[in-house]
Amino acid sequence: MKRIFLIVLDSVGVGAAPDAERFGDAGCNTLGTCRKTGKLFVPNMERLGLFSLDGMEPKDEADSLVGCFARMREKSDGKDTTTGHWEIAGIVSETPMPVYPHGFPPEIIQEFSKQTHRGVLCNKPYSGTEVIRDYGQEHMETGKLIVYTSADSVFQIAAHEEVVPLSELYEDCRIARRILTGRHSVGRVIARPFVGNAPDFTRTVNRHDFSLKPPAATLLDELKEAGYAVIGVGKIKDIFAGQGITRSFPNEGNDKNMERVFALQEEDFTGLCFVNLVDFDMLYGHRNDIAGYTGALNAFDRQLGVFLEHMRPDDLLIITADHGCDPGVPGTDHTREYTPCLCYGDMLKPGVNLHTRDSFADIAATVAEAFGIVHTGSGKSFWEEIRESGKEIF
């Protein structure tokens, strides 16, 4: 194996996990909501096995499939981006990260305001688009920072780019990251810059995440230590706090991120290209935009067709997700769902149904075995189940 492309379709869940009710997500199904529109057209992912996963109906005949596929159950206690990606990379989070359904405590806000020399607005759970609509004008008039959270473990800071320069906003996030320790160690501090005039403010692509450092070595660290390239596209570097990354290309939205992937396909590297496509979650799931979500899946599938045409014989493609965000259920938060795992490459046996896996971490174990390195984290490899016998790994 020379190159593995691991693409995370951020929030593309495929049905409620067995414990979804505990998270308030009974009946959720992100992909199912998009299918019900009658406008979902993803023939490339269908050929890889998307509609043949456990729990999907109708199923395709195995001889029409070219990929190997599995339904993944999250083992970690959470449904957020950091927890999901860490588990994909081999770390199971048994303790949930802190959340703040009533806003952050006064001591946190007071210390944050003291160190940033700016006041704070909001400090409660809020939709990202609605919070700038409701507080944007006051922010512009006062210079106070808009601080808000969600059902996830996040401390989000919104500021207009003409009021708070990006460099200052990012430093404010670093301040918050240093403050939020111990029992207040949230998964991510997120810069949420926006532009425009009231009431038509819009968020920009200059979002930046400041994540906790993983508590142990991940697949990325193991690959880097073994001398492999680990290329992050999109939010990957942010999610892993830079650990285990050898090159990084920041998020520019799904289309441009995939253009970057196409460019990397032309490069002669040896290692992992780890991609996050966040638009599904950020632009559509959190905004209950079913039509937009469906269209984004269709758009990715068209790009996937181009990607498949340019794969090399020693490439492996893995497509998965980190959680759900069903745009068709009440609320705008992530949903506790199974995720897909679709694998394709010349060295694989076509049409292998791996059924339901116990952990996202099985992906990390599989990638490690495909590259011939020791994996110290969680997960059980399915490499030998999908590899065509007699074909060389390296």
C-alpha angles and dihedrals in degrees: 000000000000106000134018122190111201110189121189114202094206110234098354097143122176103209143326116305117232090258096044093115090062087060093046091253106112111156097014119148118163097187091040091056090054093047091054090064089070088224100091108116113173106146095160095055088042090058089050090056107265095139093040095065119120109279094026124119133227101028125204122237110266094236091062093058126092099182139066116239145188141175110236125213118203113236096188121092099248147055104222135113098256095047092046096048093044089054091048085055093049107271119116112201107213095177117059118237115248120273130193113213090169098040130263120313119262094251091059095047093044093051091045091051091047094052097042094042089225134107124241132239130197107358097186139094109289144158110262094230094043095048093061090045092052100037104021097095094047089048091054092048097046106025090230116148120246107232119186142149139199138210086291128078097267140129105202126192119196122192137160111251091228092052101040115026114228092247090057093045091052091049089050087055091051089052091052090047090055092048096047100075137127112016089357095057098133118192096242142010106205130199109216108187120183140182140199136062132294127310094008100061117154131196118239134221089252091094112137129190124213105197135186114262112255110262093230141014114298132202086267092058091047093052094046091048089052091054099257124137114251109195119187121202120188118351096348097106091048094048093053095039088241094298117143094005121128098178132012139195113190125230116283099162130279098291097049092040089056090047086056089051090052089053091049089052087065092054124091101230129143116221143036129336105197114193133187119195103195102174093088089062104029101041103030116013096050090044096050088238103155095171092048092048092050091049091050091053090050091049093051091049090056089051089047088059089058091046093052091052091057100045117123125226091254095048126105123199122202121182119190143138137235102222138324133274105185107201091199100062128080114275131028103253133110118280129223103245146148113258131215126248114196120179130189137172142123091260095057131093107243122239100018111159109205089183117205118349123206097228144017084232090077085081092060092049091049095050090048093052092046089056093042097241132131114260114207098181134078126294142077118248121236093186096113090049093059103031117101106240114242095030116114119247095207 
